[in-house]
């Protein structure tokens, strides 16, 4: 019988391929030999959630009603622990944290803790992410708690390399040109002193394999999956980690 006490709710669809990739990583990291060794999981993948970057940068539609509805669906389906495999969506969590009704394992906080514990010590991190995540300062905030500096791409690199690559992956293209763009963007950060590179958009690992990156690549989806598995077997240690 499974030792997992919690039912994991995945609030996904942002985008669909990233959600499928996240669940694949969760399954791969589960230390089990039978079906019954895996945690119970409910996935709500709603691709109609408005674009999070447009909401943050161009006054686009507010995605929070969709996030709340997704949390409600997962809660009613039995979820007792929530995961959101979309970095930019975390910018919208603080005002609605008390309304979710399910504890959230906060992906960016988990990544910050993971980097804090790396050896040798990391003081400078490069961030590849959507323009919304960059401008919201999500990683800058969480990593500053551990005196870790975040390097972001120059505006032209962000516009010409990073965002086109993210859009391409969302459109089903993770071919060599996409990988080349992300490698060039990562090298740009390494040249400025990044010791590791955070793939701060869940589409990025689909276009930038770890072995192609010029420095160690931190995949937040993998970190989140590991944190979820640790907490599902220790139910009394689950805490809501959404900042206010």
Helices and strands as residue ranges (DSSP letters): E 7-12, H 16-29, G 35-37, E 40-45, H 52-57, H 64-76, E 81-83, G 88-92, G 94-96, H 97-100, H 107-116, E 124-128, H 131-136, H 138-144, E 149-152, H 155-157, I 158-162, H 163-170, H 176-191, E 196-199, H 204-207, G 210-212, E 216-219, H 220-232, G 235-237
